[in-house]
Amino acid sequence: MKTLEESIEYTIEKKEYQTSTSKNSHFNEPNQDLKKFLINEKGRGSVALNFGYITTWYHWNFINDFVTNSKLDYNTLTLSTYYASECNNWEYSLGKLVETYDDATSLTNSVKHLAQMLYLGQKEKSISYGNLLLKMLYGKQYDGWITFPTHPWFMLELFCKWQGKELEQAGTRYPDSLGVYQEALNHWDTTDTQLLSDIVDTLTEFHIIQSDEDEQGTVNDENGDGYDLEFTRADYFIFPVEILMWLAIRRDLDLPDYIPSPNNKLMQMKINKLPNVIIPEYKDELVEKCKAKLKKDNPNIEFEL
């Protein structure tokens, strides 16, 4: 998108459409399929796939509530994030059990879910989930994962710096350059509030320009497939979680607060102000029953989360 206004307009249109047409495919049917799993009936997809559908449904509603009604329902985002983490929890556990099984939520999306945990103030859960993603990064789940985009690597670097770890690049598809994110990484713990504001302004401008679902035919990469934009889902056009993750980590470390500059309209939006309270984690009885059944059927399986 060229402007924030275009991003907002597109997001409103897309989320209204998705939430009005997809409840059956992304909420009702997945829940029915999970119940079928419990009684050994075949559904339309795997348990993890249905977790993923429900994750998407709740996220669409979180964004839609904000852009159409100026409502921030953090509980909806918590639900989305919970199902997302359980999706990878399920996939990774099965991957340990079955040598040929390597399914997972994409790294790009998974790191965004990590950012959402930090945004919601769920510190301990975010640490556990971040460590799980590192195991998946160095395991078979993300083997051969493409280099582009770069923001997930920036976010993983932030997590590692926060946790006092070194992100090992060997064996991964770490990009040659982090581009605009390198400056933020260099000064991730700065106490200079003006420098912080300037860097966030740069990242914000980049986020807006790099947000577009119609990426084909934009700027072709070396493969000619046009996959050159960082943010290709309207779920995140006005919700820059890569920036919010950085600010949440800074808050945890009691570093100086970030105050949006007068011209930074994206970061002035209410959705992009960190919640003042910790939003509790969510547990779903149906998910726990599915995990218990998998454990009963496969006594050797161990869940990471």
Contacts in CASP RR format, 6 or more apart in sequence:
PFRMAT RR
TARGET T0000
AUTHOR 0000-0000-0000
METHOD contacts of the structure
MODEL  1
MKTLEESIEYTIEKKEYQTSTSKNSHFNEPNQDLKKFLINEKGRGSVALN
FGYITTWYHWNFINDFVTNSKLDYNTLTLSTYYASECNNWEYSLGKLVET
YDDATSLTNSVKHLAQMLYLGQKEKSISYGNLLLKMLYGKQYDGWITFPT
HPWFMLELFCKWQGKELEQAGTRYPDSLGVYQEALNHWDTTDTQLLSDIV
DTLTEFHIIQSDEDEQGTVNDENGDGYDLEFTRADYFIFPVEILMWLAIR
RDLDLPDYIPSPNNKLMQMKINKLPNVIIPEYKDELVEKCKAKLKKDNPN
IEFEL
1 7 0 8 1.000
1 10 0 8 1.000
1 208 0 8 1.000
1 209 0 8 1.000
1 211 0 8 1.000
1 212 0 8 1.000
1 237 0 8 1.000
2 208 0 8 1.000
2 209 0 8 1.000
3 208 0 8 1.000
4 208 0 8 1.000
4 238 0 8 1.000
4 265 0 8 1.000
4 266 0 8 1.000
7 208 0 8 1.000
7 211 0 8 1.000
7 237 0 8 1.000
7 238 0 8 1.000
8 67 0 8 1.000
8 237 0 8 1.000
8 238 0 8 1.000
10 213 0 8 1.000
10 234 0 8 1.000
10 237 0 8 1.000
11 63 0 8 1.000
11 67 0 8 1.000
11 234 0 8 1.000
11 237 0 8 1.000
11 238 0 8 1.000
12 67 0 8 1.000
12 68 0 8 1.000
14 213 0 8 1.000
14 234 0 8 1.000
15 60 0 8 1.000
15 63 0 8 1.000
15 64 0 8 1.000
15 67 0 8 1.000
15 68 0 8 1.000
15 234 0 8 1.000
16 64 0 8 1.000
16 68 0 8 1.000
18 60 0 8 1.000
18 64 0 8 1.000
19 60 0 8 1.000
19 61 0 8 1.000
19 64 0 8 1.000
22 57 0 8 1.000
22 60 0 8 1.000
23 57 0 8 1.000
25 53 0 8 1.000
26 53 0 8 1.000
26 54 0 8 1.000
26 56 0 8 1.000
26 57 0 8 1.000
26 60 0 8 1.000
27 53 0 8 1.000
27 54 0 8 1.000
27 57 0 8 1.000
29 44 0 8 1.000
29 53 0 8 1.000
30 50 0 8 1.000
30 51 0 8 1.000
30 52 0 8 1.000
30 53 0 8 1.000
30 54 0 8 1.000
30 57 0 8 1.000
31 50 0 8 1.000
31 54 0 8 1.000
31 286 0 8 1.000
33 43 0 8 1.000
33 44 0 8 1.000
33 45 0 8 1.000
33 47 0 8 1.000
33 50 0 8 1.000
34 47 0 8 1.000
34 50 0 8 1.000
34 286 0 8 1.000
34 287 0 8 1.000
34 290 0 8 1.000
35 286 0 8 1.000
36 42 0 8 1.000
36 43 0 8 1.000
37 43 0 8 1.000
37 47 0 8 1.000
37 290 0 8 1.000
37 293 0 8 1.000
38 289 0 8 1.000
38 290 0 8 1.000
38 293 0 8 1.000
46 103 0 8 1.000
47 90 0 8 1.000
47 290 0 8 1.000
47 294 0 8 1.000
48 87 0 8 1.000
48 90 0 8 1.000
48 91 0 8 1.000
48 94 0 8 1.000
48 103 0 8 1.000
51 83 0 8 1.000
51 84 0 8 1.000
51 86 0 8 1.000
51 87 0 8 1.000
51 90 0 8 1.000
51 287 0 8 1.000
52 83 0 8 1.000
52 84 0 8 1.000
52 87 0 8 1.000
52 105 0 8 1.000
54 79 0 8 1.000
54 83 0 8 1.000
55 80 0 8 1.000
55 81 0 8 1.000
55 83 0 8 1.000
55 84 0 8 1.000
55 87 0 8 1.000
55 113 0 8 1.000
56 80 0 8 1.000
56 235 0 8 1.000
57 80 0 8 1.000
58 76 0 8 1.000
58 77 0 8 1.000
58 79 0 8 1.000
58 80 0 8 1.000
58 83 0 8 1.000
59 77 0 8 1.000
59 80 0 8 1.000
59 235 0 8 1.000
60 235 0 8 1.000
61 73 0 8 1.000
61 76 0 8 1.000
62 73 0 8 1.000
62 76 0 8 1.000
62 77 0 8 1.000
62 80 0 8 1.000
63 234 0 8 1.000
63 235 0 8 1.000
63 238 0 8 1.000
63 239 0 8 1.000
65 71 0 8 1.000
65 72 0 8 1.000
65 73 0 8 1.000
65 76 0 8 1.000
66 72 0 8 1.000
66 238 0 8 1.000
66 270 0 8 1.000
66 271 0 8 1.000
67 238 0 8 1.000
70 270 0 8 1.000
72 270 0 8 1.000
72 271 0 8 1.000
74 120 0 8 1.000
74 275 0 8 1.000
74 279 0 8 1.000
75 279 0 8 1.000
75 282 0 8 1.000
77 116 0 8 1.000
77 119 0 8 1.000
77 120 0 8 1.000
77 279 0 8 1.000
78 120 0 8 1.000
78 122 0 8 1.000
78 279 0 8 1.000
78 280 0 8 1.000
78 281 0 8 1.000
78 282 0 8 1.000
79 282 0 8 1.000
79 284 0 8 1.000
80 116 0 8 1.000
81 113 0 8 1.000
81 116 0 8 1.000
81 117 0 8 1.000
81 120 0 8 1.000
81 122 0 8 1.000
82 281 0 8 1.000
82 282 0 8 1.000
82 283 0 8 1.000
82 284 0 8 1.000
82 287 0 8 1.000
83 284 0 8 1.000
83 287 0 8 1.000
84 105 0 8 1.000
84 109 0 8 1.000
84 110 0 8 1.000
84 113 0 8 1.000
84 116 0 8 1.000
85 113 0 8 1.000
85 117 0 8 1.000
85 125 0 8 1.000
85 129 0 8 1.000
85 305 0 8 1.000
86 287 0 8 1.000
86 291 0 8 1.000
86 305 0 8 1.000
87 105 0 8 1.000
88 104 0 8 1.000
88 105 0 8 1.000
88 110 0 8 1.000
88 129 0 8 1.000
88 132 0 8 1.000
88 133 0 8 1.000
88 136 0 8 1.000
89 132 0 8 1.000
89 303 0 8 1.000
89 304 0 8 1.000
89 305 0 8 1.000
90 290 0 8 1.000
90 291 0 8 1.000
90 294 0 8 1.000
90 303 0 8 1.000
91 101 0 8 1.000
91 103 0 8 1.000
91 104 0 8 1.000
91 105 0 8 1.000
91 141 0 8 1.000
92 104 0 8 1.000
92 132 0 8 1.000
92 135 0 8 1.000
92 136 0 8 1.000
92 141 0 8 1.000
92 304 0 8 1.000
93 294 0 8 1.000
93 301 0 8 1.000
93 302 0 8 1.000
93 303 0 8 1.000
93 304 0 8 1.000
94 101 0 8 1.000
94 103 0 8 1.000
94 294 0 8 1.000
94 301 0 8 1.000
95 101 0 8 1.000
95 102 0 8 1.000
95 103 0 8 1.000
95 140 0 8 1.000
95 141 0 8 1.000
96 301 0 8 1.000
96 302 0 8 1.000
97 298 0 8 1.000
97 300 0 8 1.000
97 301 0 8 1.000
102 140 0 8 1.000
102 141 0 8 1.000
102 143 0 8 1.000
103 141 0 8 1.000
104 110 0 8 1.000
104 136 0 8 1.000
104 141 0 8 1.000
104 142 0 8 1.000
105 113 0 8 1.000
107 133 0 8 1.000
107 136 0 8 1.000
107 137 0 8 1.000
107 142 0 8 1.000
107 145 0 8 1.000
107 152 0 8 1.000
108 149 0 8 1.000
108 151 0 8 1.000
108 152 0 8 1.000
110 133 0 8 1.000
110 136 0 8 1.000
111 133 0 8 1.000
111 152 0 8 1.000
111 155 0 8 1.000
111 156 0 8 1.000
112 152 0 8 1.000
112 155 0 8 1.000
112 236 0 8 1.000
112 241 0 8 1.000
112 242 0 8 1.000
113 129 0 8 1.000
114 126 0 8 1.000
114 129 0 8 1.000
114 130 0 8 1.000
114 133 0 8 1.000
114 155 0 8 1.000
114 159 0 8 1.000
114 245 0 8 1.000
115 155 0 8 1.000
115 241 0 8 1.000
115 242 0 8 1.000
115 244 0 8 1.000
115 245 0 8 1.000
115 248 0 8 1.000
116 241 0 8 1.000
117 125 0 8 1.000
117 126 0 8 1.000
117 129 0 8 1.000
118 126 0 8 1.000
118 244 0 8 1.000
118 245 0 8 1.000
118 248 0 8 1.000
118 249 0 8 1.000
118 252 0 8 1.000
119 241 0 8 1.000
119 244 0 8 1.000
119 245 0 8 1.000
119 248 0 8 1.000
119 274 0 8 1.000
119 275 0 8 1.000
120 275 0 8 1.000
120 278 0 8 1.000
120 279 0 8 1.000
121 248 0 8 1.000
121 274 0 8 1.000
121 275 0 8 1.000
121 278 0 8 1.000
121 279 0 8 1.000
122 278 0 8 1.000
122 279 0 8 1.000
122 281 0 8 1.000
123 252 0 8 1.000
123 278 0 8 1.000
125 281 0 8 1.000
125 305 0 8 1.000
127 163 0 8 1.000
128 304 0 8 1.000
128 305 0 8 1.000
129 305 0 8 1.000
130 159 0 8 1.000
131 163 0 8 1.000
132 304 0 8 1.000
132 305 0 8 1.000
133 156 0 8 1.000
134 156 0 8 1.000
134 160 0 8 1.000
134 165 0 8 1.000
134 167 0 8 1.000
135 304 0 8 1.000
136 142 0 8 1.000
137 156 0 8 1.000
137 172 0 8 1.000
138 168 0 8 1.000
138 171 0 8 1.000
138 172 0 8 1.000
142 172 0 8 1.000
144 173 0 8 1.000
145 172 0 8 1.000
145 173 0 8 1.000
146 173 0 8 1.000
146 227 0 8 1.000
147 173 0 8 1.000
147 174 0 8 1.000
147 175 0 8 1.000
147 176 0 8 1.000
148 175 0 8 1.000
148 221 0 8 1.000
148 227 0 8 1.000
148 228 0 8 1.000
149 229 0 8 1.000
149 230 0 8 1.000
149 231 0 8 1.000
150 175 0 8 1.000
150 177 0 8 1.000
150 178 0 8 1.000
150 179 0 8 1.000
150 181 0 8 1.000
150 230 0 8 1.000
151 181 0 8 1.000
151 230 0 8 1.000
151 231 0 8 1.000
151 242 0 8 1.000
153 167 0 8 1.000
153 174 0 8 1.000
153 175 0 8 1.000
153 178 0 8 1.000
153 181 0 8 1.000
154 178 0 8 1.000
154 181 0 8 1.000
154 184 0 8 1.000
154 185 0 8 1.000
154 242 0 8 1.000
155 242 0 8 1.000
155 245 0 8 1.000
156 167 0 8 1.000
157 167 0 8 1.000
157 178 0 8 1.000
157 185 0 8 1.000
158 185 0 8 1.000
158 188 0 8 1.000
158 245 0 8 1.000
158 246 0 8 1.000
158 249 0 8 1.000
159 165 0 8 1.000
159 245 0 8 1.000
159 249 0 8 1.000
160 166 0 8 1.000
160 167 0 8 1.000
161 185 0 8 1.000
161 188 0 8 1.000
161 189 0 8 1.000
161 249 0 8 1.000
162 249 0 8 1.000
162 252 0 8 1.000
162 253 0 8 1.000
167 174 0 8 1.000
178 185 0 8 1.000
180 202 0 8 1.000
180 203 0 8 1.000
180 206 0 8 1.000
181 203 0 8 1.000
181 242 0 8 1.000
183 199 0 8 1.000
183 202 0 8 1.000
184 199 0 8 1.000
184 203 0 8 1.000
184 246 0 8 1.000
187 195 0 8 1.000
187 196 0 8 1.000
187 199 0 8 1.000
188 246 0 8 1.000
188 249 0 8 1.000
188 250 0 8 1.000
189 250 0 8 1.000
189 253 0 8 1.000
189 255 0 8 1.000
190 196 0 8 1.000
190 255 0 8 1.000
191 255 0 8 1.000
191 256 0 8 1.000
193 256 0 8 1.000
193 257 0 8 1.000
193 258 0 8 1.000
193 259 0 8 1.000
196 256 0 8 1.000
196 258 0 8 1.000
197 258 0 8 1.000
197 259 0 8 1.000
197 260 0 8 1.000
197 261 0 8 1.000
197 264 0 8 1.000
200 243 0 8 1.000
200 247 0 8 1.000
200 258 0 8 1.000
200 260 0 8 1.000
200 261 0 8 1.000
200 264 0 8 1.000
200 267 0 8 1.000
201 261 0 8 1.000
201 263 0 8 1.000
201 264 0 8 1.000
203 240 0 8 1.000
203 242 0 8 1.000
203 243 0 8 1.000
204 240 0 8 1.000
204 243 0 8 1.000
204 264 0 8 1.000
204 266 0 8 1.000
204 267 0 8 1.000
206 230 0 8 1.000
207 230 0 8 1.000
207 231 0 8 1.000
207 240 0 8 1.000
207 242 0 8 1.000
207 243 0 8 1.000
207 266 0 8 1.000
208 237 0 8 1.000
208 266 0 8 1.000
210 229 0 8 1.000
210 230 0 8 1.000
210 231 0 8 1.000
211 229 0 8 1.000
211 230 0 8 1.000
211 231 0 8 1.000
211 232 0 8 1.000
211 234 0 8 1.000
211 236 0 8 1.000
211 237 0 8 1.000
212 218 0 8 1.000
212 229 0 8 1.000
212 231 0 8 1.000
212 232 0 8 1.000
213 232 0 8 1.000
213 233 0 8 1.000
213 234 0 8 1.000
215 226 0 8 1.000
215 227 0 8 1.000
215 228 0 8 1.000
215 229 0 8 1.000
215 232 0 8 1.000
216 225 0 8 1.000
216 226 0 8 1.000
217 226 0 8 1.000
218 226 0 8 1.000
218 228 0 8 1.000
218 229 0 8 1.000
219 226 0 8 1.000
219 228 0 8 1.000
220 226 0 8 1.000
220 228 0 8 1.000
221 227 0 8 1.000
221 228 0 8 1.000
231 237 0 8 1.000
238 266 0 8 1.000
238 269 0 8 1.000
238 271 0 8 1.000
238 272 0 8 1.000
239 271 0 8 1.000
239 272 0 8 1.000
240 266 0 8 1.000
240 267 0 8 1.000
240 272 0 8 1.000
243 267 0 8 1.000
243 272 0 8 1.000
244 272 0 8 1.000
244 274 0 8 1.000
247 258 0 8 1.000
247 274 0 8 1.000
248 274 0 8 1.000
250 256 0 8 1.000
250 258 0 8 1.000
251 257 0 8 1.000
251 274 0 8 1.000
258 267 0 8 1.000
260 267 0 8 1.000
260 268 0 8 1.000
266 272 0 8 1.000
291 303 0 8 1.000
294 301 0 8 1.000
295 301 0 8 1.000
295 303 0 8 1.000
END
